Amino acid sequence: MEEPVNTFPLTDTDRAILSELAADGRLAYTELAARVGLPVSTCHGRVRALEAAGVIRGYHAEIDPDVTGASVHALILLRVLSHERNRIPALAEELRRVPGVQQVYLIGGDRDFVLHVACASVPALRDLIARHIGSNPALAQSQTQIVFDHFRGLSPV
């Protein structure tokens, strides 16, 4: 049986800090402190505590796929062959290394994985599927959904 996940009790101030950092991870502590109504030193301490507790795992750049030439997005639903289910962790690692794969989700239901992929064109998407999905002997079935638009949620937690 898996151990329960340790949770970090978040205050309203912590949530405000997380919301601001989720919107702009490059905020200076002076600006962040002003936005959440804390002294700079207190704000800095709260951010460090959130980092130490693993609530904040890192700071990342948000890359615009249209500018980088990967503007065709798709969700690919995958079903793993029943005799390959013991390989799900290894398959997840294998799938996340496929060029163009943005996210790999292990899901419940009649499918096992959802991949979020970004490609330069529909032919490039077709090529990705043929080379890395259709040719994978552990996969029983795939279904591809083209993403027309994406709306990021506002809640960081």
Secondary structure as UniProt FT lines:
FT   HELIX           12..23
FT   TURN            25..26
FT   HELIX           29..36
FT   HELIX           40..52
FT   TURN            53..54
FT   HELIX           65..68
FT   STRAND          72..80
FT   HELIX           82..87
FT   HELIX           88..96
FT   TURN            99..100
FT   STRAND          101..106
FT   STRAND          113..119
FT   HELIX           122..128
FT   HELIX           129..133
FT   TURN            134..135
FT   TURN            137..138
FT   STRAND          139..147
//
